[in-house]
């Protein structure tokens, strides 16, 4: 049992910050081509995918994670 988080509301409020964070991520730049990351802003952000990528980017930023 549980409930679904209101991701769409959260994304709506901080979408630009999320996009910038995702586009700064070194890890995500290694995994995805830049055009894909840039396309998130023009494609409506992809809701769920943007949320997941934002979580990875924030984890990288907060814990100073990098690729070796």
MOPAC internal coordinates of N, CA, C and O (Angstrom, degrees):
PM7 1SCF
backbone

  N    0.0000 0     0.00 0     0.00 0    0    0    0
  C    1.4442 1     0.00 0     0.00 0    1    0    0
  C    1.5293 1   108.16 1     0.00 0    2    1    0
  O    1.2310 1   121.63 1   -24.21 1    3    2    1
  N    1.2756 1   114.49 1   155.79 1    3    2    1
  C    1.4535 1   120.66 1   179.83 1    5    3    2
  C    1.5115 1   109.59 1   167.66 1    6    5    3
  O    1.2310 1   121.61 1    15.15 1    7    6    5
  N    1.2712 1   114.53 1  -164.85 1    7    6    5
  C    1.4579 1   118.76 1   178.65 1    9    7    6
  C    1.5235 1   108.95 1  -142.45 1   10    9    7
  O    1.2310 1   121.20 1   -24.04 1   11   10    9
  N    1.3078 1   115.31 1   155.96 1   11   10    9
  C    1.4498 1   121.17 1   179.02 1   13   11   10
  C    1.5274 1   109.47 1   -81.83 1   14   13   11
  O    1.2310 1   121.00 1   -44.18 1   15   14   13
  N    1.3131 1   115.69 1   135.82 1   15   14   13
  C    1.4690 1   118.77 1   178.81 1   17   15   14
  C    1.5345 1   109.68 1   -73.92 1   18   17   15
  O    1.2310 1   120.49 1   -29.49 1   19   18   17
  N    1.3143 1   116.66 1   150.51 1   19   18   17
  C    1.4702 1   120.60 1  -178.43 1   21   19   18
  C    1.5327 1   111.92 1   -82.31 1   22   21   19
  O    1.2310 1   120.77 1  -120.03 1   23   22   21
  N    1.3296 1   116.13 1    59.97 1   23   22   21
  C    1.4625 1   121.53 1  -175.78 1   25   23   22
  C    1.5215 1   112.88 1   -55.60 1   26   25   23
  O    1.2310 1   120.50 1   137.15 1   27   26   25
  N    1.3180 1   116.65 1   -42.85 1   27   26   25
  C    1.4634 1   119.35 1  -176.98 1   29   27   26
  C    1.5316 1   111.43 1   -59.89 1   30   29   27
  O    1.2310 1   120.11 1   140.80 1   31   30   29
  N    1.3311 1   117.39 1   -39.20 1   31   30   29
  C    1.4692 1   120.41 1   177.47 1   33   31   30
  C    1.5236 1   111.03 1   -66.77 1   34   33   31
  O    1.2310 1   120.74 1   136.85 1   35   34   33
  N    1.3226 1   116.19 1   -43.15 1   35   34   33
  C    1.4562 1   120.01 1  -179.96 1   37   35   34
  C    1.5232 1   110.46 1   -64.07 1   38   37   35
  O    1.2310 1   120.92 1   134.91 1   39   38   37
  N    1.3296 1   115.86 1   -45.09 1   39   38   37
  C    1.4593 1   120.61 1  -178.93 1   41   39   38
  C    1.5243 1   110.31 1   -61.09 1   42   41   39
  O    1.2310 1   120.51 1   137.65 1   43   42   41
  N    1.3070 1   116.62 1   -42.35 1   43   42   41
  C    1.4626 1   121.02 1  -179.18 1   45   43   42
  C    1.5272 1   110.98 1   -57.35 1   46   45   43
  O    1.2310 1   120.32 1   139.56 1   47   46   45
  N    1.3183 1   117.00 1   -40.44 1   47   46   45
  C    1.4642 1   121.70 1  -176.56 1   49   47   46
  C    1.5299 1   113.96 1   -74.75 1   50   49   47
  O    1.2310 1   120.05 1   146.93 1   51   50   49
  N    1.3332 1   117.51 1   -33.07 1   51   50   49
  C    1.4701 1   119.57 1  -174.84 1   53   51   50
  C    1.5324 1   112.65 1  -126.46 1   54   53   51
  O    1.2310 1   120.01 1  -154.82 1   55   54   53
  N    1.3144 1   117.59 1    25.18 1   55   54   53
  C    1.4644 1   121.33 1  -175.15 1   57   55   54
  C    1.5280 1   112.74 1   -55.67 1   58   57   55
  O    1.2310 1   119.55 1   133.44 1   59   58   57
  N    1.3165 1   118.46 1   -46.56 1   59   58   57
  C    1.4661 1   120.70 1  -177.69 1   61   59   58
  C    1.5248 1   110.92 1   -62.28 1   62   61   59
  O    1.2310 1   120.25 1   137.36 1   63   62   61
  N    1.3201 1   117.12 1   -42.64 1   63   62   61
  C    1.4703 1   120.90 1   176.98 1   65   63   62
  C    1.5259 1   110.84 1   -61.80 1   66   65   63
  O    1.2310 1   120.51 1   139.20 1   67   66   65
  N    1.3282 1   116.64 1   -40.80 1   67   66   65
  C    1.4616 1   121.15 1   179.07 1   69   67   66
  C    1.5235 1   110.90 1   -63.23 1   70   69   67
  O    1.2310 1   120.44 1   134.03 1   71   70   69
  N    1.3228 1   116.76 1   -45.97 1   71   70   69
  C    1.4652 1   121.16 1  -179.88 1   73   71   70
  C    1.5253 1   111.16 1   -60.96 1   74   73   71
  O    1.2310 1   120.23 1   136.77 1   75   74   73
  N    1.3170 1   117.17 1   -43.23 1   75   74   73
  C    1.4627 1   121.08 1   179.53 1   77   75   74
  C    1.5242 1   111.16 1   -64.04 1   78   77   75
  O    1.2310 1   120.48 1   138.09 1   79   78   77
  N    1.3032 1   116.70 1   -41.91 1   79   78   77
  C    1.4662 1   121.71 1   179.30 1   81   79   78
  C    1.5317 1   110.42 1   -63.36 1   82   81   79
  O    1.2310 1   120.40 1   134.53 1   83   82   81
  N    1.3179 1   116.84 1   -45.47 1   83   82   81
  C    1.4678 1   121.93 1   179.11 1   85   83   82
  C    1.5278 1   110.02 1   -62.69 1   86   85   83
  O    1.2310 1   119.93 1   137.16 1   87   86   85
  N    1.3072 1   117.74 1   -42.84 1   87   86   85
  C    1.4633 1   121.15 1  -177.65 1   89   87   86
  C    1.5286 1   112.71 1   -71.95 1   90   89   87
  O    1.2310 1   119.39 1   159.24 1   91   90   89
  N    1.3274 1   118.76 1   -20.76 1   91   90   89
  C    1.4783 1   122.63 1   176.06 1   93   91   90
  C    1.5231 1   112.49 1   -82.58 1   94   93   91
  O    1.2310 1   119.92 1   159.47 1   95   94   93
  N    1.3098 1   117.76 1   -20.53 1   95   94   93
  C    1.4600 1   122.16 1  -172.39 1   97   95   94
  C    1.5289 1   112.54 1   -63.74 1   98   97   95
  O    1.2310 1   120.74 1   -57.88 1   99   98   97
  N    1.3191 1   116.19 1   122.12 1   99   98   97
  C    1.4697 1   120.84 1   177.30 1  101   99   98
  C    1.5272 1   111.17 1   -69.78 1  102  101   99
  O    1.2310 1   120.76 1   141.86 1  103  102  101
  N    1.3153 1   116.16 1   -38.14 1  103  102  101
  C    1.4679 1   119.86 1   179.58 1  105  103  102
  C    1.5229 1   110.26 1   -62.52 1  106  105  103
  O    1.2310 1   120.34 1   132.42 1  107  106  105
  N    1.3189 1   116.95 1   -47.58 1  107  106  105
  C    1.4639 1   120.17 1  -178.70 1  109  107  106
  C    1.5235 1   111.50 1   -66.53 1  110  109  107
  O    1.2310 1   119.89 1   147.68 1  111  110  109
  N    1.3275 1   117.82 1   -32.32 1  111  110  109
  C    1.4675 1   120.65 1   176.61 1  113  111  110
  C    1.5244 1   111.19 1   -66.30 1  114  113  111
  O    1.2310 1   120.14 1   149.78 1  115  114  113
  N    1.3376 1   117.34 1   -30.22 1  115  114  113
  C    1.4634 1   121.30 1   177.19 1  117  115  114
  C    1.5224 1   111.51 1   -73.24 1  118  117  115
  O    1.2310 1   120.66 1   144.96 1  119  118  117
  N    1.3225 1   116.34 1   -35.04 1  119  118  117
  C    1.4633 1   121.14 1  -174.79 1  121  119  118
  C    1.5246 1   112.05 1   -85.49 1  122  121  119
  O    1.2310 1   120.55 1   138.31 1  123  122  121
  N    1.3276 1   116.55 1   -41.69 1  123  122  121
  C    1.4636 1   122.10 1  -175.82 1  125  123  122
  C    1.5192 1   109.97 1  -112.92 1  126  125  123
  O    1.2310 1   120.90 1   -28.90 1  127  126  125
  N    1.3229 1   115.88 1   151.10 1  127  126  125
  C    1.4637 1   118.55 1   174.63 1  129  127  126
  C    1.5293 1   108.62 1   -73.64 1  130  129  127
  O    1.2310 1   121.04 1   -29.77 1  131  130  129
  N    1.3226 1   115.62 1   150.23 1  131  130  129
  C    1.4599 1   121.00 1  -175.94 1  133  131  130
  C    1.5211 1   111.63 1   -58.74 1  134  133  131
  O    1.2310 1   120.09 1   144.54 1  135  134  133
  N    1.3337 1   117.43 1   -35.46 1  135  134  133
  C    1.4680 1   119.51 1  -178.56 1  137  135  134
  C    1.5314 1   111.21 1   -62.82 1  138  137  135
  O    1.2310 1   120.11 1   146.46 1  139  138  137
  N    1.3403 1   117.40 1   -33.54 1  139  138  137
  C    1.4671 1   119.78 1   177.06 1  141  139  138
  C    1.5230 1   110.12 1   -66.47 1  142  141  139
  O    1.2310 1   120.33 1   133.41 1  143  142  141
  N    1.3200 1   116.98 1   -46.59 1  143  142  141
  C    1.4621 1   120.54 1  -179.36 1  145  143  142
  C    1.5217 1   110.93 1   -63.97 1  146  145  143
  O    1.2310 1   120.50 1   141.53 1  147  146  145
  N    1.3233 1   116.65 1   -38.47 1  147  146  145
  C    1.4688 1   120.42 1   178.23 1  149  147  146
  C    1.5188 1   111.78 1   -68.64 1  150  149  147
  O    1.2310 1   120.55 1   147.92 1  151  150  149
  N    1.3290 1   116.56 1   -32.08 1  151  150  149
  C    1.4673 1   120.36 1  -177.22 1  153  151  150
  C    1.5272 1   112.83 1   -70.46 1  154  153  151
  O    1.2310 1   119.74 1   164.36 1  155  154  153
  N    1.3118 1   118.10 1   -15.64 1  155  154  153
  C    1.4653 1   120.35 1  -179.18 1  157  155  154
  C    1.5216 1   111.90 1   -60.45 1  158  157  155
  O    1.2310 1   120.24 1   145.34 1  159  158  157
  N    1.3190 1   117.15 1   -34.66 1  159  158  157
  C    1.4682 1   119.40 1  -178.87 1  161  159  158
  C    1.5172 1   111.66 1   -72.73 1  162  161  159
  O    1.2310 1   119.85 1   144.33 1  163  162  161
  N    1.3227 1   117.90 1   -35.67 1  163  162  161
  C    1.4625 1   120.00 1  -178.27 1  165  163  162
  C    1.5224 1   112.66 1   -84.91 1  166  165  163
  O    1.2310 1   120.12 1   161.12 1  167  166  165
  N    1.3306 1   117.37 1   -18.88 1  167  166  165
  C    1.4628 1   120.13 1  -177.66 1  169  167  166
  C    1.5208 1   112.23 1   -93.96 1  170  169  167
  O    1.2310 1   120.19 1  -163.53 1  171  170  169
  N    1.2975 1   117.25 1    16.47 1  171  170  169
  C    1.4560 1   119.40 1  -178.58 1  173  171  170
  C    1.5131 1   112.15 1    84.32 1  174  173  171
  O    1.2310 1   120.32 1  -175.98 1  175  174  173
  N    1.3255 1   116.99 1     4.02 1  175  174  173
  C    1.4524 1   120.84 1   175.08 1  177  175  174
  C    1.5047 1   114.83 1    87.43 1  178  177  175
  O    1.2310 1   119.06 1   166.12 1  179  178  177
  N    1.2956 1   119.40 1   -13.88 1  179  178  177
  C    1.4380 1   120.72 1   177.17 1  181  179  178
  C    1.5103 1   114.71 1    66.91 1  182  181  179
  O    1.2310 1   119.60 1  -165.59 1  183  182  181
  N    1.3297 1   118.36 1    14.41 1  183  182  181
  C    1.4633 1   122.92 1   174.19 1  185  183  182
  C    1.5043 1   114.89 1    42.13 1  186  185  183
  O    1.2310 1   120.75 1    89.12 1  187  186  185
  N    1.3250 1   116.18 1   -90.88 1  187  186  185
  C    1.4597 1   121.75 1  -175.75 1  189  187  186
  C    1.5136 1   113.51 1   -62.58 1  190  189  187
  O    1.2310 1   120.39 1   135.87 1  191  190  189
  N    1.3312 1   116.87 1   -44.13 1  191  190  189
  C    1.4624 1   119.39 1  -179.24 1  193  191  190
  C    1.5261 1   110.54 1   -66.78 1  194  193  191
  O    1.2310 1   120.21 1   141.36 1  195  194  193
  N    1.3143 1   117.21 1   -38.64 1  195  194  193
  C    1.4668 1   120.08 1   177.60 1  197  195  194
  C    1.5208 1   110.12 1   -62.48 1  198  197  195
  O    1.2310 1   120.04 1   137.87 1  199  198  197
  N    1.3051 1   117.52 1   -42.13 1  199  198  197
  C    1.4675 1   121.99 1   179.43 1  201  199  198
  C    1.5297 1   110.81 1   -60.64 1  202  201  199
  O    1.2310 1   120.25 1   135.53 1  203  202  201
  N    1.3319 1   117.14 1   -44.47 1  203  202  201
  C    1.4658 1   121.26 1  -179.79 1  205  203  202
  C    1.5287 1   111.68 1   -66.56 1  206  205  203
  O    1.2310 1   120.57 1   136.03 1  207  206  205
  N    1.3193 1   116.52 1   -43.97 1  207  206  205
  C    1.4619 1   120.14 1   179.07 1  209  207  206
  C    1.5294 1   111.32 1   -65.43 1  210  209  207
  O    1.2310 1   120.49 1   142.86 1  211  210  209
  N    1.3162 1   116.68 1   -37.14 1  211  210  209
  C    1.4640 1   121.32 1   177.09 1  213  211  210
  C    1.5304 1   110.35 1   -62.57 1  214  213  211
  O    1.2310 1   120.31 1   138.36 1  215  214  213
  N    1.3213 1   117.00 1   -41.64 1  215  214  213
  C    1.4691 1   120.65 1   178.87 1  217  215  214
  C    1.5291 1   110.69 1   -61.00 1  218  217  215
  O    1.2310 1   120.27 1   137.52 1  219  218  217
  N    1.3215 1   117.10 1   -42.48 1  219  218  217
  C    1.4690 1   120.79 1   178.28 1  221  219  218
  C    1.5286 1   110.35 1   -65.01 1  222  221  219
  O    1.2310 1   120.58 1   134.56 1  223  222  221
  N    1.3242 1   116.50 1   -45.44 1  223  222  221
  C    1.4676 1   120.79 1  -178.40 1  225  223  222
  C    1.5310 1   111.53 1   -63.31 1  226  225  223
  O    1.2310 1   119.90 1   139.09 1  227  226  225
  N    1.3233 1   117.79 1   -40.91 1  227  226  225
  C    1.4703 1   120.72 1   178.64 1  229  227  226
  C    1.5240 1   110.82 1   -68.12 1  230  229  227
  O    1.2310 1   120.14 1   141.25 1  231  230  229
  N    1.3264 1   117.34 1   -38.75 1  231  230  229
  C    1.4688 1   122.04 1   176.93 1  233  231  230
  C    1.5301 1   108.98 1   -60.02 1  234  233  231
  O    1.2310 1   120.77 1   134.14 1  235  234  233
  N    1.3233 1   116.14 1   -45.86 1  235  234  233
  C    1.4676 1   121.22 1   178.17 1  237  235  234
  C    1.5310 1   110.88 1   -60.01 1  238  237  235
  O    1.2310 1   120.57 1   135.63 1  239  238  237
  N    1.3152 1   116.51 1   -44.37 1  239  238  237
  C    1.4660 1   122.26 1  -177.94 1  241  239  238
  C    1.5303 1   112.20 1   -67.66 1  242  241  239
  O    1.2310 1   120.19 1   131.52 1  243  242  241
  N    1.3108 1   117.25 1   -48.48 1  243  242  241
  C    1.4703 1   121.85 1  -175.81 1  245  243  242
  C    1.5254 1   111.80 1   -67.59 1  246  245  243
  O    1.2310 1   120.64 1   135.87 1  247  246  245
  N    1.3399 1   116.39 1   -44.13 1  247  246  245
  C    1.4604 1   120.47 1  -174.99 1  249  247  246
  C    1.5282 1   113.50 1   -96.83 1  250  249  247
  O    1.2310 1   120.53 1  -173.03 1  251  250  249
  N    1.3411 1   116.60 1     6.97 1  251  250  249
  C    1.4730 1   121.80 1   176.91 1  253  251  250
  C    1.5255 1   111.42 1    54.24 1  254  253  251
  O    1.2310 1   121.04 1  -135.38 1  255  254  253
  N    1.3212 1   115.62 1    44.62 1  255  254  253
  C    1.4574 1   122.32 1  -179.71 1  257  255  254
  C    1.5254 1   108.40 1   -82.81 1  258  257  255
  O    1.2310 1   120.72 1   -36.50 1  259  258  257
  N    1.3081 1   116.22 1   143.50 1  259  258  257
  C    1.4566 1   119.69 1   177.45 1  261  259  258
  C    1.5152 1   110.82 1  -147.13 1  262  261  259
  O    1.2310 1   121.37 1    -9.06 1  263  262  261
  N    1.3066 1   114.98 1   170.94 1  263  262  261
  C    1.4560 1   121.32 1   175.98 1  265  263  262
  C    1.5140 1   108.42 1   -95.46 1  266  265  263
  O    1.2310 1   121.08 1   -36.74 1  267  266  265
  N    1.3028 1   115.55 1   143.26 1  267  266  265
  C    1.4701 1   119.41 1  -179.70 1  269  267  266
  C    1.4920 1   110.55 1  -101.69 1  270  269  267
  O    1.2310 1   120.10 1   180.00 1  271  270  269

